[in-house]
Amino acid sequence: MPEHKECMRLRDLQERQREAADDLVKQMWTIKARTPEGRQAKLLVLLEYVMEDDEWRYAGREPYDIVHEVTRARDLMIEFVGGEPAAQLRDQFGG
């Protein structure tokens, strides 16, 4: 079926992009963050890319019943981001 063939083609393209992004994150992780902006950037990558599982995003909100530690860890990471990006993350994730 042409639809299946196209779906598989797009899936392969997506997988290549994901592998390239994974490689960039691995490189970034080896660089020590020495400035507030660098620490902020690493936390944003952690929140938005590494922790892509949706469970942590909804901790503390119904119908999700996630342990208190997940909510606390998420809120602390958002606090470390600081500034306007932290306000946006709090709005987005309910922190």
Summary of the structure (lengths in Angstrom):
residues: 95
radius of gyration: 16.9
end to end distance: 45.6
largest distance: 53.0
contacts: 210
relative contact order: 0.10
helix: 77%
strand: 0%
